[in-house]
Amino acid sequence: MPDNSFGGSGCCFAGNSNSYVQKRRGRVYIESLKVGDEVLVIFGDGQLGYSEVWCMAHEDGDKETQFVELRTATREIHISPRHFIAVMKDDLELDMVMANKIKIGDYLVSCDVDVDADSEGTITKEPVVSIETIQGKGIYNPFTKEGTLLVNGILASCYAEVKPSLAHNALAPFRAMYSVTPKVVMDAIMTPNESGIPHVLDAAFNVLEPVVAEMRLVQLGRSSDDYPCFPGYGNSIVTLESGRTYIEDVKVGDLAKVVLDNGSFGYSEVWTLAHHNPATETNFIQIETENRRLNISPRHFLVVNRNNKTLDLMAKDVQVGDELIVYDELLYKDVAGSEKVVDIEVIEGKGVFAPFTKQGRLIVNGVLVSCYAEVNPSLAHTALAPLRAMYDVTPTAVMDTVMTHNANGVPHVFEKTFNVVKTVVTE
Protein backbone atom coordinates (compact mmCIF):
# COMPACT_ATOMS: atom_id res chain seq x y z
CA MET A 1 0.00 0.00 0.00
CA PRO A 2 1.39 3.43 -0.85
CA ASP A 3 2.64 5.48 2.04
CA ASN A 4 0.73 8.74 2.04
CA SER A 5 1.53 9.97 5.53
CA PHE A 6 3.08 13.42 5.70
CA GLY A 7 6.40 11.80 6.50
CA GLY A 8 6.17 8.97 4.01
CA SER A 9 7.05 8.54 0.36
CA GLY A 10 4.02 10.68 -0.43
CA CYS A 11 6.05 13.59 0.95
CA CYS A 12 9.18 14.18 -1.07
CA PHE A 13 11.06 15.89 -3.86
CA ALA A 14 12.95 14.13 -6.64
CA GLY A 15 16.69 13.56 -6.33
CA ASN A 16 19.15 12.67 -9.08
CA SER A 17 20.10 16.36 -9.61
CA ASN A 18 16.47 17.41 -10.28
CA SER A 19 15.95 19.49 -7.13
CA TYR A 20 18.15 22.18 -5.66
CA VAL A 21 17.89 24.42 -2.62
CA GLN A 22 19.68 27.65 -1.71
CA LYS A 23 22.17 27.57 1.17
CA ARG A 24 24.02 30.61 2.46
CA ARG A 25 26.97 29.77 0.22
CA GLY A 26 25.09 28.89 -2.93
CA ARG A 27 22.87 26.25 -4.44
CA VAL A 28 23.16 22.55 -3.61
CA TYR A 29 21.21 19.55 -4.85
CA ILE A 30 18.67 18.33 -2.35
CA GLU A 31 20.42 14.94 -2.03
CA SER A 32 23.49 16.77 -0.67
CA LEU A 33 21.62 18.45 2.18
CA LYS A 34 22.48 17.48 5.75
CA VAL A 35 20.86 18.05 9.11
CA GLY A 36 22.13 21.38 10.43
CA ASP A 37 22.29 23.08 7.02
CA GLU A 38 20.44 26.37 6.67
CA VAL A 39 18.34 26.82 3.53
CA LEU A 40 16.47 29.75 2.04
CA VAL A 41 12.77 29.98 2.95
CA ILE A 42 10.01 32.55 2.89
CA PHE A 43 8.87 33.20 6.43
CA GLY A 44 5.24 33.65 7.46
CA ASP A 45 5.60 37.44 7.34
CA GLY A 46 6.66 37.26 3.69
CA GLN A 47 10.34 37.93 4.32
CA LEU A 48 13.21 35.88 2.91
CA GLY A 49 15.54 34.21 5.36
CA TYR A 50 17.31 30.98 6.25
CA SER A 51 15.88 28.13 8.31
CA GLU A 52 17.77 25.17 9.75
CA VAL A 53 17.18 21.63 8.50
CA TRP A 54 16.46 19.64 11.66
CA CYS A 55 15.55 16.30 10.10
CA MET A 56 15.71 14.38 6.82
CA ALA A 57 12.24 12.85 6.92
CA HIS A 58 13.00 10.87 3.79
CA GLU A 59 16.33 10.13 2.16
CA ASP A 60 16.48 7.31 -0.39
CA GLY A 61 18.54 7.70 -3.54
CA ASP A 62 17.43 4.40 -5.08
CA LYS A 63 13.67 4.76 -4.73
CA GLU A 64 11.77 5.17 -8.00
CA THR A 65 8.31 6.66 -7.87
CA GLN A 66 5.92 9.04 -9.62
CA PHE A 67 6.18 12.80 -9.32
CA VAL A 68 4.13 15.72 -10.57
CA GLU A 69 6.21 17.96 -12.81
CA LEU A 70 5.01 21.56 -12.53
CA ARG A 71 6.48 24.04 -15.01
CA THR A 72 6.33 27.81 -15.17
CA ALA A 73 7.94 29.90 -17.89
CA THR A 74 11.26 29.97 -16.03
CA ARG A 75 11.42 27.00 -13.66
CA GLU A 76 10.13 23.54 -12.84
CA ILE A 77 9.71 21.34 -9.78
CA HIS A 78 9.29 17.57 -9.38
CA ILE A 79 7.16 16.91 -6.33
CA SER A 80 5.07 14.08 -4.88
CA PRO A 81 1.39 14.25 -5.90
CA ARG A 82 0.05 14.79 -2.38
CA HIS A 83 2.82 17.14 -1.24
CA PHE A 84 1.69 20.69 -0.49
CA ILE A 85 3.00 23.62 -2.52
CA ALA A 86 2.31 27.34 -2.15
CA VAL A 87 -0.21 28.99 -4.48
CA MET A 88 -0.94 32.72 -4.58
CA LYS A 89 -4.64 33.49 -4.76
CA ASP A 90 -6.34 36.47 -6.40
CA ASP A 91 -6.35 38.37 -3.12
CA LEU A 92 -2.56 37.83 -2.86
CA GLU A 93 -3.04 35.47 0.08
CA LEU A 94 -0.96 32.28 0.10
CA ASP A 95 -2.65 28.88 0.16
CA MET A 96 -1.01 25.46 0.47
CA VAL A 97 -2.40 23.07 -2.15
CA MET A 98 -1.56 19.44 -2.94
CA ALA A 99 0.53 19.18 -6.11
CA ASN A 100 -2.02 16.89 -7.77
CA LYS A 101 -4.66 19.63 -7.41
CA ILE A 102 -2.66 22.36 -9.13
CA LYS A 103 -4.18 23.57 -12.40
CA ILE A 104 -2.76 25.32 -15.44
CA GLY A 105 -2.81 29.04 -14.69
CA ASP A 106 -2.44 28.70 -10.91
CA TYR A 107 0.26 30.99 -9.57
CA LEU A 108 3.25 29.43 -7.80
CA VAL A 109 5.36 31.55 -5.46
CA SER A 110 8.98 31.88 -6.51
CA CYS A 111 12.17 33.71 -5.64
CA ASP A 112 14.75 34.73 -8.22
CA VAL A 113 17.69 34.61 -5.80
CA ASP A 114 20.78 33.28 -7.58
CA VAL A 115 23.96 31.59 -6.50
CA ASP A 116 25.31 34.83 -5.08
CA ALA A 117 25.01 34.49 -1.33
CA ASP A 118 24.62 38.24 -0.96
CA SER A 119 21.66 38.48 -3.34
CA GLU A 120 18.56 39.68 -1.54
CA GLY A 121 16.24 38.05 -4.05
CA THR A 122 12.77 39.06 -5.17
CA ILE A 123 9.60 37.20 -4.32
CA THR A 124 7.21 36.94 -7.25
CA LYS A 125 4.46 34.73 -8.68
CA GLU A 126 4.57 32.64 -11.85
CA PRO A 127 1.66 30.90 -13.60
CA VAL A 128 1.84 27.16 -14.20
CA VAL A 129 2.09 26.48 -17.93
CA SER A 130 2.57 22.71 -17.95
CA ILE A 131 1.67 19.77 -15.69
CA GLU A 132 2.83 16.20 -16.25
CA THR A 133 3.13 12.97 -14.28
CA ILE A 134 6.68 11.62 -14.55
CA GLN A 135 8.77 8.78 -13.18
CA GLY A 136 11.71 9.90 -11.05
CA LYS A 137 14.50 8.43 -8.98
CA GLY A 138 15.51 9.41 -5.49
CA ILE A 139 13.17 10.78 -2.82
CA TYR A 140 14.28 13.43 -0.35
CA ASN A 141 12.37 15.43 2.22
CA PRO A 142 14.23 17.88 4.43
CA PHE A 143 12.23 19.28 7.33
CA THR A 144 13.11 22.88 8.19
CA LYS A 145 12.28 24.60 11.44
CA GLU A 146 10.06 27.00 9.46
CA GLY A 147 8.17 24.14 7.81
CA THR A 148 8.73 25.42 4.26
CA LEU A 149 11.60 25.64 1.79
CA LEU A 150 12.39 26.90 -1.69
CA VAL A 151 13.02 24.04 -4.12
CA ASN A 152 14.25 25.12 -7.55
CA GLY A 153 13.24 28.60 -6.44
CA ILE A 154 9.61 27.57 -5.82
CA LEU A 155 8.03 27.78 -2.37
CA ALA A 156 6.80 24.43 -1.03
CA SER A 157 5.74 22.99 2.30
CA CYS A 158 7.76 20.32 4.04
CA TYR A 159 4.59 18.27 4.45
CA ALA A 160 2.10 16.15 2.53
CA GLU A 161 -1.36 14.63 3.04
CA VAL A 162 -2.09 16.48 6.29
CA LYS A 163 -2.78 20.22 6.42
CA PRO A 164 0.70 21.80 6.82
CA SER A 165 -0.24 23.87 9.88
CA LEU A 166 -1.41 20.73 11.71
CA ALA A 167 1.65 18.73 10.68
CA HIS A 168 3.99 21.55 11.73
CA ASN A 169 2.34 21.92 15.14
CA ALA A 170 2.38 18.15 15.68
CA LEU A 171 6.14 18.07 15.14
CA ALA A 172 6.88 20.97 17.54
CA PRO A 173 8.07 18.62 20.35
CA PHE A 174 10.61 17.03 17.99
CA ARG A 175 11.93 20.40 16.86
CA ALA A 176 12.30 21.42 20.49
CA MET A 177 14.08 18.14 21.23
CA TYR A 178 16.48 18.79 18.34
CA SER A 179 17.41 22.18 19.79
CA VAL A 180 18.45 20.82 23.20
CA THR A 181 19.58 17.24 22.51
CA PRO A 182 23.23 16.36 21.76
CA LYS A 183 23.76 15.43 18.11
CA VAL A 184 24.85 11.84 18.84
CA VAL A 185 21.63 11.24 20.80
CA MET A 186 19.48 12.91 18.14
CA ASP A 187 21.10 10.79 15.42
CA ALA A 188 20.18 7.67 17.38
CA ILE A 189 16.59 8.87 17.86
CA MET A 190 16.26 9.67 14.16
CA THR A 191 17.56 6.32 12.87
CA PRO A 192 15.60 5.60 9.68
CA ASN A 193 13.54 2.46 9.12
CA GLU A 194 13.70 0.36 5.94
CA SER A 195 11.52 2.92 4.16
CA GLY A 196 13.98 5.69 4.95
CA ILE A 197 11.72 7.34 7.55
CA PRO A 198 12.98 7.94 11.09
CA HIS A 199 11.37 5.37 13.41
CA VAL A 200 10.26 8.01 15.89
CA LEU A 201 8.53 10.09 13.18
CA ASP A 202 6.85 7.01 11.77
CA ALA A 203 5.47 6.25 15.24
CA ALA A 204 4.32 9.85 15.66
CA PHE A 205 2.49 9.80 12.33
CA ASN A 206 0.73 6.57 13.29
CA VAL A 207 -0.51 8.23 16.46
CA LEU A 208 -1.78 11.18 14.42
CA GLU A 209 -3.75 9.05 11.94
CA PRO A 210 -6.94 9.11 14.06
CA VAL A 211 -6.63 12.92 14.26
CA VAL A 212 -6.35 13.11 10.48
CA ALA A 213 -9.39 10.87 10.07
CA GLU A 214 -11.34 13.08 12.45
CA MET A 215 -10.31 16.19 10.49
CA ARG A 216 -11.67 14.62 7.31
CA LEU A 217 -14.99 13.95 9.05
CA VAL A 218 -15.15 17.56 10.20
CA GLN A 219 -14.41 18.70 6.66
CA LEU A 220 -17.15 16.43 5.32
CA GLY A 221 -19.61 17.41 7.99
CA ARG A 222 -21.84 15.01 9.95
CA SER A 223 -25.16 15.78 8.30
CA SER A 224 -28.17 13.75 9.38
CA ASP A 225 -29.45 14.28 5.82
CA ASP A 226 -26.56 12.28 4.30
CA TYR A 227 -28.74 10.08 2.11
CA PRO A 228 -27.19 7.75 -0.48
CA CYS A 229 -26.36 9.67 -3.61
CA PHE A 230 -24.05 10.39 -6.52
CA PRO A 231 -23.54 13.76 -8.24
CA GLY A 232 -25.14 14.59 -11.55
CA TYR A 233 -24.13 16.90 -14.40
CA GLY A 234 -22.17 14.28 -16.29
CA ASN A 235 -20.12 13.07 -13.29
CA SER A 236 -21.83 9.69 -12.80
CA ILE A 237 -22.47 7.13 -15.54
CA VAL A 238 -24.65 4.04 -15.15
CA THR A 239 -24.65 1.10 -17.58
CA LEU A 240 -28.19 0.17 -18.58
CA GLU A 241 -29.34 -2.66 -20.81
CA SER A 242 -29.95 0.02 -23.44
CA GLY A 243 -26.45 1.49 -23.05
CA ARG A 244 -24.53 3.92 -20.86
CA THR A 245 -26.37 6.94 -19.51
CA TYR A 246 -25.90 9.73 -16.97
CA ILE A 247 -27.33 8.93 -13.57
CA GLU A 248 -29.68 11.94 -13.70
CA ASP A 249 -31.35 10.38 -16.76
CA VAL A 250 -32.05 6.99 -15.15
CA LYS A 251 -35.78 6.26 -14.80
CA VAL A 252 -37.88 3.83 -12.79
CA GLY A 253 -38.22 0.64 -14.81
CA ASP A 254 -34.77 0.86 -16.42
CA LEU A 255 -32.61 -2.27 -16.24
CA ALA A 256 -29.21 -1.45 -14.74
CA LYS A 257 -26.10 -3.62 -14.98
CA VAL A 258 -25.10 -5.18 -11.65
CA VAL A 259 -22.91 -7.95 -10.28
CA LEU A 260 -25.27 -10.73 -9.20
CA ASP A 261 -24.89 -12.73 -6.00
CA ASN A 262 -23.17 -15.58 -7.88
CA GLY A 263 -20.49 -13.17 -9.15
CA SER A 264 -21.76 -13.00 -12.73
CA PHE A 265 -23.05 -9.89 -14.48
CA GLY A 266 -26.72 -9.31 -15.06
CA TYR A 267 -29.39 -6.62 -15.00
CA SER A 268 -31.62 -5.48 -12.19
CA GLU A 269 -34.66 -3.25 -12.46
CA VAL A 270 -34.62 0.26 -11.01
CA TRP A 271 -37.71 0.31 -8.80
CA THR A 272 -37.37 3.78 -7.26
CA LEU A 273 -35.27 6.94 -7.29
CA ALA A 274 -34.43 7.29 -3.62
CA HIS A 275 -32.85 10.68 -4.17
CA HIS A 276 -33.40 12.91 -7.17
CA ASN A 277 -32.51 16.55 -6.67
CA PRO A 278 -30.49 18.32 -9.38
CA ALA A 279 -30.19 21.59 -7.42
CA THR A 280 -28.58 20.29 -4.22
CA GLU A 281 -24.91 21.15 -3.70
CA THR A 282 -22.99 19.04 -1.21
CA ASN A 283 -19.67 17.35 -0.43
CA PHE A 284 -18.63 14.09 -2.04
CA ILE A 285 -15.70 11.73 -1.64
CA GLN A 286 -13.75 11.49 -4.89
CA ILE A 287 -12.10 8.08 -5.14
CA GLU A 288 -9.61 7.43 -7.95
CA THR A 289 -8.13 4.17 -9.22
CA GLU A 290 -5.62 3.73 -12.03
CA ASN A 291 -8.39 3.95 -14.65
CA ARG A 292 -11.47 5.61 -13.21
CA ARG A 293 -12.92 8.15 -10.80
CA LEU A 294 -15.99 7.82 -8.59
CA ASN A 295 -17.71 10.68 -6.72
CA ILE A 296 -19.89 9.35 -3.92
CA SER A 297 -21.52 10.50 -0.67
CA PRO A 298 -19.22 10.09 2.38
CA ARG A 299 -21.49 7.60 4.17
CA HIS A 300 -22.55 5.69 1.07
CA PHE A 301 -21.41 2.05 0.92
CA LEU A 302 -19.32 0.50 -1.81
CA VAL A 303 -17.72 -2.91 -2.24
CA VAL A 304 -14.02 -3.07 -1.31
CA ASN A 305 -11.34 -5.74 -1.20
CA ARG A 306 -9.01 -5.24 1.76
CA ASN A 307 -6.50 -7.82 2.97
CA ASN A 308 -8.15 -10.49 0.78
CA LYS A 309 -11.55 -9.82 2.31
CA THR A 310 -14.56 -8.36 0.47
CA LEU A 311 -16.25 -5.70 2.60
CA ASP A 312 -19.08 -3.19 2.38
CA LEU A 313 -17.43 0.08 3.50
CA MET A 314 -18.62 3.64 3.68
CA ALA A 315 -16.81 5.86 1.19
CA LYS A 316 -15.28 7.89 4.02
CA ASP A 317 -13.59 4.72 5.34
CA VAL A 318 -11.98 3.67 2.05
CA GLN A 319 -8.17 3.95 2.07
CA VAL A 320 -5.50 4.35 -0.57
CA GLY A 321 -4.41 0.82 -1.47
CA ASP A 322 -7.88 -0.73 -1.08
CA GLU A 323 -9.19 -2.49 -4.18
CA LEU A 324 -12.53 -1.64 -5.78
CA ILE A 325 -14.58 -4.14 -7.78
CA VAL A 326 -14.85 -2.77 -11.30
CA TYR A 327 -16.60 -3.55 -14.57
CA ASP A 328 -14.93 -2.55 -17.83
CA GLU A 329 -15.81 -4.25 -21.11
CA LEU A 330 -12.54 -3.16 -22.75
CA LEU A 331 -10.17 -4.05 -19.91
CA TYR A 332 -11.82 -7.08 -18.33
CA LYS A 333 -14.31 -8.27 -20.97
CA ASP A 334 -17.42 -9.52 -19.18
CA VAL A 335 -15.86 -10.40 -15.83
CA ALA A 336 -15.34 -8.36 -12.70
CA GLY A 337 -11.89 -6.88 -12.22
CA SER A 338 -10.26 -5.02 -9.36
CA GLU A 339 -8.31 -1.77 -9.25
CA LYS A 340 -6.35 -0.18 -6.42
CA VAL A 341 -7.37 3.16 -4.99
CA VAL A 342 -4.58 5.66 -5.66
CA ASP A 343 -6.13 8.92 -4.48
CA ILE A 344 -8.96 10.13 -2.23
CA GLU A 345 -10.21 13.70 -1.99
CA VAL A 346 -13.14 15.70 -0.66
CA ILE A 347 -14.87 17.73 -3.39
CA GLU A 348 -18.00 19.77 -3.87
CA GLY A 349 -20.60 18.58 -6.36
CA LYS A 350 -24.02 19.50 -7.64
CA GLY A 351 -27.03 17.27 -7.98
CA VAL A 352 -27.81 14.24 -5.82
CA PHE A 353 -29.17 11.07 -7.42
CA ALA A 354 -29.70 7.56 -6.08
CA PRO A 355 -31.47 4.91 -8.16
CA PHE A 356 -32.40 1.80 -6.16
CA THR A 357 -32.25 -1.54 -8.00
CA LYS A 358 -34.08 -4.66 -6.89
CA GLN A 359 -30.71 -6.34 -6.38
CA GLY A 360 -29.49 -3.57 -4.06
CA ARG A 361 -26.30 -2.79 -5.97
CA LEU A 362 -25.31 -0.68 -8.95
CA ILE A 363 -22.32 -0.03 -11.20
CA VAL A 364 -21.43 3.68 -11.34
CA ASN A 365 -18.48 4.84 -13.46
CA GLY A 366 -17.55 1.17 -13.72
CA VAL A 367 -17.33 0.71 -9.92
CA LEU A 368 -19.55 -1.69 -7.98
CA VAL A 369 -21.43 0.20 -5.27
CA SER A 370 -24.30 -0.42 -2.90
CA CYS A 371 -27.57 1.44 -3.31
CA TYR A 372 -27.51 2.28 0.39
CA ALA A 373 -25.87 4.60 2.90
CA GLU A 374 -25.66 5.01 6.66
CA VAL A 375 -27.32 1.66 7.46
CA ASN A 376 -25.64 -1.70 6.77
CA PRO A 377 -26.61 -2.62 3.18
CA SER A 378 -28.01 -6.07 4.03
CA LEU A 379 -30.19 -4.57 6.78
CA ALA A 380 -31.34 -1.69 4.56
CA HIS A 381 -32.14 -4.08 1.70
CA THR A 382 -34.19 -6.32 4.01
CA ALA A 383 -36.06 -3.34 5.48
CA LEU A 384 -37.13 -2.24 2.00
CA ALA A 385 -38.36 -5.70 0.90
CA PRO A 386 -42.05 -4.84 1.50
CA LEU A 387 -41.76 -1.74 -0.71
CA ARG A 388 -40.07 -3.73 -3.48
CA ALA A 389 -42.86 -6.30 -3.30
CA MET A 390 -45.43 -3.48 -3.44
CA TYR A 391 -43.72 -2.13 -6.58
CA ASP A 392 -44.24 -5.47 -8.35
CA VAL A 393 -48.00 -5.58 -7.76
CA THR A 394 -49.07 -1.94 -7.47
CA PRO A 395 -50.24 0.18 -10.44
CA THR A 396 -47.75 2.88 -11.42
CA ALA A 397 -50.12 5.73 -10.54
CA VAL A 398 -50.54 4.39 -6.99
CA MET A 399 -46.82 3.71 -6.59
CA ASP A 400 -45.98 7.24 -7.72
CA THR A 401 -48.22 8.56 -4.96
CA VAL A 402 -46.61 6.29 -2.35
CA MET A 403 -43.15 7.45 -3.46
CA THR A 404 -43.91 11.19 -3.42
CA HIS A 405 -40.69 13.07 -2.62
CA ASN A 406 -40.19 15.49 0.25
CA ALA A 407 -38.43 18.86 -0.09
CA ASN A 408 -35.02 17.12 -0.07
CA GLY A 409 -35.95 14.89 -3.00
CA VAL A 410 -36.38 11.77 -0.81
CA PRO A 411 -39.61 9.69 -0.80
CA HIS A 412 -41.52 10.35 2.44
CA VAL A 413 -41.99 6.62 3.00
CA PHE A 414 -38.21 6.05 2.79
CA GLU A 415 -37.50 8.73 5.33
CA LYS A 416 -39.89 7.10 7.80
CA THR A 417 -38.57 3.59 7.07
CA PHE A 418 -34.93 4.55 7.62
CA ASN A 419 -35.76 6.46 10.80
CA VAL A 420 -37.28 3.25 12.19
CA VAL A 421 -34.26 1.21 11.05
CA LYS A 422 -31.81 3.69 12.62
CA THR A 423 -33.71 3.48 15.90
CA VAL A 424 -33.46 -0.33 15.81
CA VAL A 425 -29.75 -0.17 15.03
CA THR A 426 -29.14 2.29 17.85
CA GLU A 427 -31.01 0.10 20.32
N, C-alpha and C positions, 0 to 999 in steps of 0.2 A: 504494500500500500504506500502511495506517495506520502512523503513527510511534508505536511503543510503547516507545521507549527512555526511561530515567528522566529524560532532558532534553528529550524530544520533546513532541508535542501530547497524548500520553497522560499527561502530567504537568502538570496545570494546574488553576486555579480560574477560575470564570466572572467576566467583567468586567461592564461595563454596569450598575454600581451594585448588583451582587448579592453582592459579597464585600467585607468590610471587615476591617481589622486595627487593632490598638491600638498607637499610637505614644506616646511620653512625653507629648505634648501633646494627646492625644485620638485619636478614631477617624478613619481615612481609608479611602477606597475603595482596593482593591488596585491599580487602574489608576493611582493617583496616587503609588504608592510609587516611591522612587528608591534607587539604590545609595548606601549610606552611612546610610540611615535605620535607626533602631533600633526593633524591634517586640517586642511582648510574646510571650514563649514560656514554656513550662514546662520547666525544665532536668531533666537526668537524675536529680537527687536529689529531684525533686518540688517544687522551689521555683519561684515566679514570678520572672521577671526579663526583661531586654531583651537582644536579640541583634541584631547588625548585619547588614543585608542586604548581601551582598558581590557578588551577581550577580543579574540578571534573566534566568533561564534560558529564559523564554518571555515575550514581550510583543507581542501582536498584537490590537489592538482590533477588527479587521474579521473575524477568523476565526469562523466558525459551526461548532459541533460538538455532540456529545451529552455531557451530564453526568448524573451520578447525583445526584438531589435527596434528601438525607437530612434528615428532620424529627424533632425531639424535641418535647416539649410547649411549649418556649419559644424554640427557635431552629431554623435550617435552614442547610444548606451545599450548594452546587453544586460538584461535584468530579468530575474525570475518573474513568472506571470503574476504571482500573488504578492509580490514585493511592492511596497508603497513608494510612490515618487511624487514630488511636489508639482502641483498644477496651479497656475495663477488664474483666478476667476475674473469675470468682467469688472467686479468691484475692487480689483487689485488685492483681494484677500487670497492667502495661500490655502490650498486644500491638499491633503494627502490622499492619493487615489492609487488603487492597485494597477500595476502595469497592464494587466489584461483588460482593463476598462478604459484605457486611454483611447481617444479617437483622433482621427486626422483633424488638425485645426486647433486642438487643445494646446495651451501654452505651457511649456516647461520653463522652469526657472534656471537660468544659467549665469555663469560668471566668466568673464573673458580674461581672468588673470593668467599670465603666462609663466614661463619657467623662472623669470626674474623674481627672486625672493622679495625684492623691495616693491614690486608692483602692487598697488592698492586694489586694482581690479574694479570692474563695474558689474553690478547686478542688473540683469536684463531678462526679458522673456522671449522665447522663440517658439513659433508654431511647429507642431509635428507635421511633417510632410510625408512620412512613410512609416508603416508598421508591418513587421514580418515576424513570423515564428521561425527560429533558427535552432540548429543543434550546436552546442558549444562544449568546450572542455575546460575543466577547472571551475570550482565553485569556492568563492571567498566572501566572507561577511564580517568585516571589522565593525565592532561596536564602539562608538565614540561616547564620551561622557555627555555630549550635547544630544546624541540620539539621531543626528543627521550627518551627512558628508556629501562632498561634491565629487562625483565620479564622472570622469571625462568632461568636467566643467558643468555637470548637470546636478541639481540638488535632489537628493534622494533621502528617504528614511533609512535607518538601520534595520527596520522591522518589516515583517510580512504577516499576512493573515489576520492579525489582531490589530485593532486601532492603535496607531503609534503612541498616542498619549498614554493609553492603558499599559502597553508593553513597557514603555519607558519608566512609568511609575512602579511597575511590578519589579523591575530590575534595580531599583534604587538601593536596596540593601546590599546587592553585589557590588555596585559601584562604590558604596561607602566602604565595604570590606576591602576593595582593591586599594583604596587610598591609605588604609592604615595597616595592611597586612604585608609582612616581608615578602619579597618577590619569590623566594624559594617555596614558601608556604602557598602563595597564590598559584604558582605553577602547578603544584600538586593538586590543589582544589580544582583547577581548570583542566585537568587531564582529559583529553577528548576520548569519546567512545569510538566504536568501529565506524560510525557514520561521520566522524569528524566533529561531533558536537561535544562540548564539555559536559561530563556526567552531571555536574551540579546544575547546569542550565537545563539539561534535558529533564531532570527531576522537577525543577521549578515549573517548566512549561506543562508537565503532566498535571501538576497541582492546579495550574491555572485553567486547564481545559473546561472544568465545570463552570468557571466564571465566564469563559468565552461563550459557552453554550447558553448561559443565562442572558448574556448580552444580546445574542441573536434572537432569543425569545422576546426580549424587550423591544428590539427593533421591529420584530414582526407584529408585536401587539398580541394580547390575549383576548381577542374578541369572542364574546359568546355567540356572535352571529357568523362564526367561521364555518359555513356550510360547505359541502364538497363542491368544488368548481374548478374550471379551467378558463383562462382568458379567451376573449374572442378577437375580432379584428385581424384574422389571418394568422394568429399565433398557435392555434390548436387544430390539428387535422385528424379526422376520424375516417377509417376505412369502412365503407359500407359495401353491401353486395353490389350496389350500382356504381361503385367507384369511390375515390377519395373526395371528401368534402370538408369544409370548415365546420367546426363544432357548432357555431351559431346557426348553421343551416340544417342541422339534424332535426328531424321531426318524429313525433310519436308514430310508431308503425314501421320505421326504417329498420333494416336488418344490419347490425353492426358486427364487424369481425371481432372475434374474441378467441382466447385460448380456452378450450373446453377442459372439464375436470380430468379427462384422460390424457391431457397434454397435446391433443391435436387441435388444429384450427377449425373453426366453424363460425356460424353466424347466430346472433341472439337478437331478439326483437327489442327495440326501444319502447318501453311501455309508459314512461313518463319523463318529463323534463323537470328534474327536481330543483333546478335553479336556472333561470333564464332572464337575465337582466343586462342588457347591453350598455346601460349607462353607469353601472357601478364601477368605481375605481377603488382598487385595493392592492394589498401586497401579495406577491406570489414568491414561491421558491423556484428559482431557475436552476435546473439540474442538467448538466451537460455530460455526455459520453463522447467517445471518439468520433461518433458519426451523427449525433442528433442532440436536440435540445428540447426539454420539457418544462413548461411553466405550469405550476400546480399550487393549490392552496396549501399553506403550511401544515394543516392537520388532516390533510387528505391522505388516504392510504395508497401505497403502490407496492408492487411485488418486488422483493429484493433478495438476491443471493448474498449471504454473508457467512464466511467460514463454513462453506459447503452446506449451509442450511437455507431453505427458502422461507422467507418471512414476509408478513404484511407489516410494513412500517409506515408511520406518518412521514410525510415529505421532510419535515423539520428534523427528523432523526436520521435521515440518510447521510452517509459519510462518503468522502472521497475514497475510492477504492472498492466500495460496494459494487455489485454487479446488478444491472437491471435486465429483466427479461424483455427481449425486443423481437419485433417482427419486421422483416425487410425482404421483400420478394427478390431484390437484386443480390443482396449479400448472402442470404440464408435460404433462398428458395422458399419452400412452404413448410419450414420447420422453425421452431423458436430458437433464437440465438441469445447470447448474453454479451453485454458491453459494460466495461468499467466506468464508473463515475469519475470524471477528471476535474470537475469544477462545480461549485455550488454558490449561488448568490441570492440575495434578496432584491427583488425588483418591484416596480409598480406596474400594474397592468389595468386595462379597461375591459369591461364586460365580464360577467360571470355566468358560466354555462355548465350544466351537469346532467347529461342524459343518463337515465338508469336503464340498464338492460335486464332482461329476465335472468340472465346468468350471473349478474352482479359484478361483472368486470367489463373492461373496455380497452381498446388499444388507441392511444392518443400519441400522435407524432411517432408512431412505431413502438411505443413503450407500453407494456402491460400494466394497467392501473386498476384499482378497485373503483367501484362507483360510489364508495362511501368515505366519510370523514368522521373524526371525533370518536365514534363508537366502533368497537371491533367489527370488521366486515362480516364475519359469520353471524354475529349477533344481530347486526343491522339487517342483513339479508333475511334472516329468520323472522324478524319483527315485521318486515314488509310483505311477508308471504300472503296474508289475507288480502292486501291491496292488489298484489299481482294476480291472485285468483279472481278478484272482482273485475279486473281489467279484461280477463278472458271471457267473461260472461255478461258484462254490462254494456249496453248500447253506448256508442261514442258520446252522444249528447249528454247522457247521465254522467259518464265518467269525466267529461270536461267540467261539469258542475262540481263534482266531488273534488277535482284537482285544481279548483280555482286558486290562483296565486295571491299571496299577501303583498304588502307594499315592497317587500324585499325580493319579490320574485320567487318565493318558495310556497308550494301548496300548503294551505292551512292544515290539511290533514297530516302532512308530513311533520310539520312543526309540533303538533300535539303528540304524534307517535314518538318522535325522538325525545321529547321532554319526558315522556313516560319511561322510555328506555334508559335515559340518563339517570333518572331517579332510581331505577332498579340497579343500575351499575354502581351508583354511589352507595346504595344500601349494601 
